[in-house]
Amino acid sequence: MERPLILILCTGNSCRSQMAEGFLQELADDFLAVESAGMNPAKEVHPLAVKVMQEIGIDISQNSCKHLHLFLDKKIDTVITVCNNADHSCPTLPKAVKRHHFSFPDPAEATGTELEKLQVFRQSRDNIGKLFLAYIAGRRDAN
């Protein structure tokens, strides 16, 4: 049986959507297919996103930043936007059955020392993790 596809959208697909993808793959790979994409994808996954996810045992180091257009012809079960810009500029996806928006501040905009930036990325990771843990629990209960 084909697993439903969850597509996580963000503007750059370098931080928030990548962390969310990592969490969902870790938590729900047994019953969901998960991808992330951006409206204007960055060249690479942000190194601090990779680092803070590795701290909790989730490896996103091989992920790549992808453009939304790669998924327009796929059967998408759910689109989840994780930033306000993606939510407002997301095109209509006729094949998307469900759509959710969860807004998280962009950790890539953090300023300060490396340690201060890491703290912002950790906070983002933890907030994203809590939300998607609850999301997956709800999806499992619905099945």
Backbone as a printed PyTorch tensor [residue, N CA C, xyz], in Angstrom:
tensor([[[  0.8390,  -1.1840,   0.0000],
         [  0.0000,   0.0000,   0.0000],
         [  0.8840,   1.2470,   0.0000]],

        [[  0.5280,   2.1980,  -0.8250],
         [  1.2900,   3.4420,  -0.9380],
         [  1.0610,   4.3120,   0.3000]],

        [[  2.1570,   4.8080,   0.8590],
         [  2.0620,   5.6940,   2.0220],
         [  1.6500,   7.0870,   1.5720]],

        [[  0.7550,   7.7540,   2.3240],
         [  0.3670,   9.1250,   1.9830],
         [  1.5820,  10.0510,   2.0280]],

        [[  1.6570,  10.9770,   1.0740],
         [  2.7780,  11.9190,   1.0020],
         [  2.4480,  13.1970,   1.7670]],

        [[  3.3110,  13.5420,   2.7010],
         [  3.2420,  14.8020,   3.4290],
         [  4.3330,  15.6930,   2.8320]],

        [[  3.9610,  16.8730,   2.3610],
         [  4.9130,  17.8270,   1.8030],
         [  4.9970,  19.0250,   2.7360]],

        [[  6.1930,  19.2890,   3.2320],
         [  6.4170,  20.4100,   4.1400],
         [  7.0530,  21.5350,   3.3490]],

        [[  6.4050,  22.7020,   3.3770],
         [  6.8710,  23.8430,   2.5880],
         [  7.3670,  24.9740,   3.4660]],

        [[  8.4320,  25.5950,   2.9870],
         [  8.9970,  26.7880,   3.6090],
         [  9.5360,  27.6440,   2.4600]],

        [[  9.9910,  28.8100,   2.7590],
         [ 10.5140,  29.6650,   1.6970],
         [ 11.7940,  29.0790,   1.1080]],

        [[ 12.8070,  28.8750,   1.9470],
         [ 14.1090,  28.4540,   1.4570],
         [ 14.4040,  26.9790,   1.5440]],

        [[ 13.5960,  26.2230,   2.2820],
         [ 13.8050,  24.7850,   2.4530],
         [ 15.2030,  24.4810,   2.9800]],

        [[ 15.6980,  25.3280,   3.8860],
         [ 17.0460,  25.0880,   4.4150],
         [ 17.0760,  24.8330,   5.9160]],

        [[ 16.0310,  25.2190,   6.6470],
         [ 16.0490,  25.0650,   8.1110],
         [ 14.7800,  24.3920,   8.6300]],

        [[ 13.7240,  25.1970,   8.7680],
         [ 12.4940,  24.7300,   9.4110],
         [ 11.8840,  23.5180,   8.7160]],

        [[ 11.7250,  23.5910,   7.4220],
         [ 11.1110,  22.4740,   6.6990],
         [ 12.0070,  21.2400,   6.7170]],

        [[ 13.3150,  21.4470,   6.7060],
         [ 14.2470,  20.3160,   6.7710],
         [ 14.1850,  19.6360,   8.1400]],

        [[ 14.1080,  20.4480,   9.2090],
         [ 14.0010,  19.8610,  10.5450],
         [ 12.6750,  19.1170,  10.6830]],

        [[ 11.5930,  19.7090,  10.1810],
         [ 10.2870,  19.0460,  10.2380],
         [ 10.3080,  17.7360,   9.4540]],

        [[ 10.9140,  17.7580,   8.2780],
         [ 11.0330,  16.5290,   7.4820],
         [ 11.7890,  15.4610,   8.2580]],

        [[ 12.8870,  15.8630,   8.8900],
         [ 13.6650,  14.9100,   9.6830],
         [ 12.8500,  14.2940,  10.8050]],

        [[ 12.1020,  15.1270,  11.5320],
         [ 11.2550,  14.6140,  12.6070],
         [ 10.1910,  13.6620,  12.0730]],

        [[  9.4960,  14.0680,  11.0150],
         [  8.4270,  13.2250,  10.4980],
         [  8.9540,  11.9080,   9.9420]],

        [[ 10.1050,  11.9370,   9.3030],
         [ 10.6760,  10.6830,   8.8180],
         [ 11.0390,   9.7740,   9.9900]],

        [[ 11.5620,  10.3570,  11.0360],
         [ 11.9300,   9.5850,  12.2260],
         [ 10.6930,   9.0130,  12.9160]],

        [[  9.6370,   9.8000,  13.0050],
         [  8.4630,   9.4220,  13.7810],
         [  7.4260,   8.6220,  13.0000]],

        [[  7.3930,   8.7770,  11.6870],
         [  6.2660,   8.2150,  10.9410],
         [  6.6480,   7.5290,   9.6430]],

        [[  7.9000,   7.1850,   9.4640],
         [  8.3380,   6.5650,   8.2170],
         [  7.6060,   5.2530,   7.9400]],

        [[  7.0530,   4.6550,   8.9770],
         [  6.3480,   3.3930,   8.7950],
         [  4.9960,   3.5470,   8.1060]],

        [[  4.4090,   4.7680,   8.1430],
         [  3.1040,   4.9010,   7.5040],
         [  2.9200,   6.1750,   6.6730]],

        [[  3.9300,   7.0460,   6.6460],
         [  3.8550,   8.2560,   5.8240],
         [  5.1220,   8.4250,   5.0010]],

        [[  4.9790,   8.9490,   3.7940],
         [  6.1210,   9.3950,   3.0030],
         [  6.2370,  10.8940,   3.2660]],

        [[  7.4480,  11.3900,   3.4790],
         [  7.6390,  12.7950,   3.8490],
         [  8.6950,  13.4220,   2.9520]],

        [[  8.3800,  14.5980,   2.4360],
         [  9.3170,  15.3930,   1.6510],
         [  9.1860,  16.8320,   2.1000]],

        [[ 10.2110,  17.6230,   1.8130],
         [ 10.1250,  19.0600,   2.0510],
         [ 10.5910,  19.7830,   0.7970]],

        [[ 10.1080,  21.0140,   0.6590],
         [ 10.4660,  21.8140,  -0.5050],
         [ 10.3510,  23.2840,  -0.1440]],

        [[ 10.8430,  24.1210,  -1.0570],
         [ 10.7910,  25.5560,  -0.8410],
         [ 10.2110,  26.2910,  -2.0270]],

        [[  9.7060,  27.4710,  -1.7290],
         [  9.1950,  28.3390,  -2.7810],
         [ 10.3660,  28.9670,  -3.5390]],

        [[ 11.4500,  29.2080,  -2.8350],
         [ 12.6850,  29.7720,  -3.3870],
         [ 13.8430,  29.0840,  -2.6690]],

        [[ 14.1260,  27.8290,  -3.0270],
         [ 15.0510,  27.0250,  -2.2330],
         [ 16.4830,  27.5630,  -2.1970]],

        [[ 17.0780,  27.3990,  -1.0270],
         [ 18.4780,  27.7580,  -0.8220],
         [ 19.3630,  26.7590,  -1.5670]],

        [[ 20.6440,  27.0290,  -1.5570],
         [ 21.5940,  26.1380,  -2.2240],
         [ 21.9000,  24.8900,  -1.3960]],

        [[ 21.7920,  25.0260,  -0.0460],
         [ 22.1110,  23.8810,   0.8170],
         [ 21.3190,  23.9600,   2.1170]],

        [[ 21.2110,  22.8130,   2.7650],
         [ 20.5980,  22.7660,   4.0840],
         [ 21.5310,  23.5210,   5.0340]],

        [[ 20.9580,  24.3610,   5.8730],
         [ 21.7570,  25.1920,   6.7760],
         [ 22.5820,  24.2960,   7.6990]],

        [[ 23.8920,  24.5350,   7.7990],
         [ 24.7600,  23.6870,   8.6310],
         [ 24.3380,  23.6290,  10.1020]],

        [[ 23.7730,  24.7030,  10.6310],
         [ 23.3400,  24.6660,  12.0310],
         [ 22.0770,  23.8280,  12.2080]],

        [[ 21.2380,  23.7630,  11.1860],
         [ 20.0830,  22.8580,  11.2390],
         [ 20.5620,  21.4120,  11.2770]],

        [[ 21.5430,  21.1070,  10.4450],
         [ 22.1230,  19.7590,  10.4360],
         [ 22.7100,  19.4460,  11.8070]],

        [[ 23.4450,  20.3830,  12.3640],
         [ 24.1250,  20.1680,  13.6460],
         [ 23.1420,  19.9160,  14.7890]],

        [[ 22.1020,  20.7650,  14.9000],
         [ 21.1860,  20.5910,  16.0320],
         [ 20.3360,  19.3340,  15.8840]],

        [[ 20.0620,  18.9050,  14.6760],
         [ 19.3340,  17.6520,  14.4940],
         [ 20.2310,  16.4620,  14.8340]],

        [[ 21.5150,  16.5550,  14.4850],
         [ 22.4450,  15.4840,  14.8490],
         [ 22.5520,  15.3450,  16.3660]],

        [[ 22.4090,  16.4510,  17.0820],
         [ 22.4750,  16.4140,  18.5470],
         [ 21.4060,  15.5050,  19.1480]],

        [[ 20.3030,  15.3290,  18.4490],
         [ 19.2340,  14.4650,  18.9610],
         [ 19.1170,  13.1670,  18.1640]],

        [[ 20.1350,  12.8740,  17.3670],
         [ 20.2010,  11.5950,  16.6680],
         [ 19.4370,  11.5160,  15.3600]],

        [[ 19.0950,  12.6540,  14.7710],
         [ 18.4140,  12.6570,  13.4670],
         [ 19.3620,  13.2690,  12.4420]],

        [[ 19.6750,  12.4940,  11.4120],
         [ 20.6440,  12.9210,  10.4080],
         [ 19.9350,  13.4960,   9.1840]],

        [[ 20.0900,  14.7920,   8.9710],
         [ 19.5490,  15.4310,   7.7640],
         [ 20.6900,  15.9210,   6.8660]],

        [[ 21.8850,  15.4370,   7.1190],
         [ 23.0590,  15.9200,   6.3880],
         [ 23.0430,  15.5710,   4.9040]],

        [[ 22.2860,  14.5580,   4.5270],
         [ 22.2150,  14.1790,   3.1160],
         [ 21.0020,  14.7790,   2.4130]],

        [[ 20.1920,  15.5350,   3.1540],
         [ 19.0320,  16.1900,   2.5450],
         [ 19.4880,  17.2690,   1.5730]],

        [[ 18.6190,  17.6060,   0.6510],
         [ 18.9140,  18.6960,  -0.2740],
         [ 17.7250,  19.6390,  -0.3230]],

        [[ 18.0030,  20.8540,  -0.7170],
         [ 16.9460,  21.8610,  -0.8590],
         [ 16.2840,  21.6540,  -2.2140]],

        [[ 14.9680,  21.5180,  -2.1960],
         [ 14.2190,  21.2130,  -3.4160],
         [ 13.1640,  22.2800,  -3.6720]],

        [[ 12.8440,  22.4750,  -4.9240],
         [ 11.8080,  23.4460,  -5.3030],
         [ 10.4450,  22.7660,  -5.3130]],

        [[  9.4460,  23.5190,  -4.9420],
         [  8.0790,  23.0330,  -4.9180],
         [  7.6510,  22.4060,  -6.2470]],

        [[  8.1150,  22.9530,  -7.3670],
         [  7.6550,  22.4630,  -8.6820],
         [  7.9520,  20.9780,  -8.8880]],

        [[  8.9090,  20.4220,  -8.1480],
         [  9.2210,  18.9900,  -8.2770],
         [  8.0780,  18.1010,  -7.7920]],

        [[  7.1390,  18.6810,  -7.0620],
         [  6.0750,  17.8890,  -6.4530],
         [  4.6870,  18.1790,  -7.0180]],

        [[  4.5950,  19.1030,  -7.9560],
         [  3.2850,  19.5220,  -8.4530],
         [  2.5210,  18.4160,  -9.1750]],

        [[  3.2190,  17.4260,  -9.6940],
         [  2.5260,  16.3430, -10.3900],
         [  2.3760,  15.0870,  -9.5360]],

        [[  2.7330,  15.1810,  -8.2520],
         [  2.6250,  14.0320,  -7.3530],
         [  1.3100,  14.0770,  -6.5860]],

        [[  0.8680,  12.9230,  -6.1550],
         [ -0.3370,  12.8480,  -5.3300],
         [  0.0690,  13.1800,  -3.8940]],

        [[ -0.3090,  14.3660,  -3.4560],
         [  0.0570,  14.8460,  -2.1240],
         [ -1.1520,  14.6910,  -1.2120]],

        [[ -0.9510,  14.0560,  -0.0790],
         [ -2.0200,  13.8990,   0.8990],
         [ -2.2020,  15.1700,   1.7110]],

        [[ -1.0840,  15.7310,   2.1980],
         [ -1.1350,  16.8920,   3.0800],
         [  0.0190,  17.8320,   2.7750]],

        [[ -0.2820,  19.1240,   2.7100],
         [  0.7340,  20.1670,   2.5960],
         [  0.7730,  20.8900,   3.9390]],

        [[  1.9720,  21.0090,   4.4880],
         [  2.1540,  21.7270,   5.7460],
         [  3.1470,  22.8520,   5.4970]],

        [[  2.6970,  24.0860,   5.6850],
         [  3.6190,  25.2190,   5.5760],
         [  4.1180,  25.5460,   6.9720]],

        [[  5.4280,  25.8770,   7.0530],
         [  6.0450,  26.1500,   8.3540],
         [  6.5730,  27.5760,   8.4530]],

        [[  6.2320,  28.4030,   7.4760],
         [  6.5640,  29.8270,   7.5670],
         [  5.4470,  30.6230,   6.9110]],

        [[  5.2560,  31.8370,   7.3800],
         [  4.1520,  32.6650,   6.8820],
         [  4.2800,  32.9810,   5.4050]],

        [[  5.5010,  33.2100,   4.9280],
         [  5.6870,  33.5360,   3.5200],
         [  5.2230,  32.3840,   2.6260]],

        [[  5.5980,  31.1640,   2.9830],
         [  5.1660,  30.0120,   2.1840],
         [  3.6550,  29.8400,   2.2540]],

        [[  3.0890,  30.1030,   3.4160],
         [  1.6370,  29.9840,   3.5630],
         [  0.9080,  30.9600,   2.6470]],

        [[  1.4000,  32.1970,   2.5740],
         [  0.7440,  33.2210,   1.7710],
         [  1.0000,  33.0750,   0.2750]],

        [[  2.1520,  32.5150,  -0.0920],
         [  2.4820,  32.4540,  -1.5150],
         [  2.3680,  31.0580,  -2.1160]],

        [[  1.9200,  30.1020,  -1.3260],
         [  1.7720,  28.7380,  -1.8330],
         [  0.6990,  28.7010,  -2.9060]],

        [[  1.0290,  28.1530,  -4.0680],
         [  0.0170,  28.0620,  -5.1180],
         [ -1.0580,  27.0420,  -4.7320]],

        [[ -2.1550,  27.1010,  -5.4200],
         [ -3.1930,  26.1070,  -5.2010],
         [ -2.6730,  24.7710,  -5.7120]],

        [[ -2.7400,  23.7940,  -4.8570],
         [ -2.2890,  22.4560,  -5.2190],
         [ -3.5200,  21.5610,  -5.3160]],

        [[ -4.0330,  21.3540,  -6.5100],
         [ -5.2990,  20.6460,  -6.6450],
         [ -5.2740,  19.2210,  -6.1250]],

        [[ -4.1210,  18.6050,  -6.1180],
         [ -4.0480,  17.2230,  -5.6630],
         [ -3.8840,  17.1280,  -4.1440]],

        [[ -3.6670,  18.2430,  -3.4650],
         [ -3.4890,  18.2200,  -2.0130],
         [ -4.8400,  18.0570,  -1.3280]],

        [[ -4.9450,  17.0460,  -0.5090],
         [ -6.1940,  16.7630,   0.1750],
         [ -6.3530,  17.6590,   1.4010]],

        [[ -5.2970,  17.8060,   2.1680],
         [ -5.3570,  18.5910,   3.4020],
         [ -4.2560,  19.6470,   3.3780]],

        [[ -4.4900,  20.7220,   4.1340],
         [ -3.4570,  21.7630,   4.2370],
         [ -3.4510,  22.3190,   5.6520]],

        [[ -2.2490,  22.4220,   6.2180],
         [ -2.0690,  22.9630,   7.5650],
         [ -0.9750,  24.0130,   7.5250]],

        [[ -1.0760,  24.9780,   8.4340],
         [ -0.0330,  25.9900,   8.5720],
         [  0.3920,  26.0830,  10.0230]],

        [[  1.6860,  25.9210,  10.2480],
         [  2.2970,  26.0770,  11.5590],
         [  3.4660,  27.0370,  11.3770]],

        [[  3.3700,  28.2100,  11.9530],
         [  4.4020,  29.2250,  11.7380],
         [  5.5070,  29.1380,  12.7980]],

        [[  6.7350,  29.0730,  12.3170],
         [  7.9070,  29.0830,  13.1940],
         [  8.8370,  30.2020,  12.7460]],

        [[  9.4230,  30.9450,  13.6830],
         [ 10.4080,  31.9700,  13.3020],
         [ 11.5970,  31.3150,  12.5850]],

        [[ 12.1990,  32.0440,  11.6710],
         [ 13.3250,  31.5230,  10.8940],
         [ 14.6110,  31.5870,  11.7180]],

        [[ 15.1680,  30.4500,  12.1060],
         [ 16.4030,  30.4740,  12.8910],
         [ 17.5960,  31.0000,  12.0920]],

        [[ 17.5190,  30.9560,  10.7760],
         [ 18.6240,  31.4620,   9.9430],
         [ 18.7920,  32.9680,  10.0980]],

        [[ 17.7880,  33.6420,  10.6190],
         [ 17.8830,  35.0810,  10.8360],
         [ 18.5310,  35.4370,  12.1720]],

        [[ 18.9060,  34.4340,  12.9480],
         [ 19.5280,  34.6720,  14.2570],
         [ 20.8480,  35.4180,  14.0810]],

        [[ 21.1200,  36.3120,  15.0190],
         [ 22.3800,  37.0560,  15.0170],
         [ 23.1110,  36.7570,  16.3180]],

        [[ 24.3530,  37.1510,  16.3610],
         [ 25.1470,  36.9540,  17.5650],
         [ 26.2750,  35.9700,  17.3390]],

        [[ 26.7570,  35.4440,  18.4290],
         [ 27.8600,  34.4860,  18.3740],
         [ 27.3500,  33.1500,  17.8440]],

        [[ 28.2680,  32.2660,  17.5380],
         [ 27.9080,  30.9180,  17.0840],
         [ 27.0490,  30.2180,  18.1390]],

        [[ 27.4130,  30.3670,  19.4010],
         [ 26.6540,  29.7450,  20.4870],
         [ 25.2410,  30.3270,  20.5780]],

        [[ 25.1120,  31.6320,  20.4170],
         [ 23.7880,  32.2660,  20.4490],
         [ 22.9240,  31.7940,  19.2780]],

        [[ 23.5310,  31.6640,  18.1190],
         [ 22.7950,  31.1480,  16.9560],
         [ 22.3770,  29.6950,  17.1830]],

        [[ 23.2780,  28.9110,  17.7480],
         [ 22.9480,  27.5120,  18.0420],
         [ 21.7600,  27.4140,  18.9880]],

        [[ 21.7030,  28.3010,  19.9700],
         [ 20.5790,  28.2980,  20.9120],
         [ 19.2630,  28.5710,  20.1890]],

        [[ 19.2830,  29.4850,  19.2350],
         [ 18.0760,  29.7850,  18.4550],
         [ 17.6790,  28.5630,  17.6240]],

        [[ 18.6350,  27.9150,  16.9940],
         [ 18.3470,  26.7140,  16.2110],
         [ 17.8230,  25.5940,  17.0980]],

        [[ 18.3860,  25.4420,  18.2830],
         [ 17.9000,  24.4100,  19.2100],
         [ 16.4640,  24.6860,  19.6310]],

        [[ 16.1630,  25.9420,  19.9050],
         [ 14.7960,  26.2990,  20.2860],
         [ 13.8220,  26.0070,  19.1460]],

        [[ 14.2150,  26.3530,  17.9270],
         [ 13.3830,  26.0490,  16.7590],
         [ 13.1910,  24.5430,  16.6220]],

        [[ 14.2740,  23.8110,  16.7270],
         [ 14.2060,  22.3460,  16.6260],
         [ 13.2440,  21.7790,  17.6680]],

        [[ 13.3720,  22.2360,  18.8990],
         [ 12.5240,  21.7120,  19.9670],
         [ 11.0560,  22.0610,  19.7470]],

        [[ 10.7820,  23.2770,  19.2980],
         [  9.4010,  23.6770,  19.0200],
         [  8.8070,  22.8820,  17.8600]],

        [[  9.5870,  22.7180,  16.8120],
         [  9.1440,  21.9290,  15.6550],
         [  8.9180,  20.4790,  16.0810]],

        [[  9.8370,  19.9490,  16.8580],
         [  9.7170,  18.5640,  17.3220],
         [  8.4600,  18.3330,  18.1450]],

        [[  8.1680,  19.2380,  19.0710],
         [  6.9650,  19.0920,  19.9110],
         [  5.6960,  19.1150,  19.0610]],

        [[  5.6330,  20.0520,  18.1470],
         [  4.4360,  20.1640,  17.3210],
         [  4.2440,  18.9250,  16.4520]],

        [[  5.3150,  18.4670,  15.8060],
         [  5.1600,  17.3360,  14.9010],
         [  5.0100,  16.0130,  15.6400]],

        [[  5.4880,  15.9180,  16.8590],
         [  5.2180,  14.7380,  17.6780],
         [  3.7140,  14.6520,  17.9480]],

        [[  3.1020,  15.7820,  18.2940],
         [  1.6590,  15.8110,  18.5150],
         [  0.8990,  15.5420,  17.2170]],

        [[  1.3760,  16.1100,  16.1090],
         [  0.7330,  15.8990,  14.8140],
         [  0.7100,  14.4130,  14.4550]],

        [[  1.8400,  13.7560,  14.6220],
         [  1.9260,  12.3290,  14.2840],
         [  1.0720,  11.4970,  15.2220]],

        [[  1.0310,  11.8520,  16.4830],
         [  0.1640,  11.1140,  17.4200],
         [ -1.2860,  11.2080,  16.9530]],

        [[ -1.6940,  12.3810,  16.5080],
         [ -3.0540,  12.5450,  15.9900],
         [ -3.2940,  11.7360,  14.7270]],

        [[ -2.3130,  11.7050,  13.8400],
         [ -2.4560,  10.9180,  12.6050],
         [ -2.5570,   9.4340,  12.9250]],

        [[ -1.7500,   8.9820,  13.8760],
         [ -1.8070,   7.5550,  14.2530],
         [ -3.1630,   7.2340,  14.8710]],

        [[ -3.6720,   8.1220,  15.7050],
         [ -4.9790,   7.8870,  16.3300],
         [ -6.0890,   7.8280,  15.2850]],

        [[ -5.9460,   8.6060,  14.2170],
         [ -6.9650,   8.6530,  13.1660],
         [ -6.9580,   7.3990,  12.2980]],

        [[ -5.8340,   6.6850,  12.2830],
         [ -5.7330,   5.4770,  11.4340],
         [ -6.3500,   4.2700,  12.0900]]])
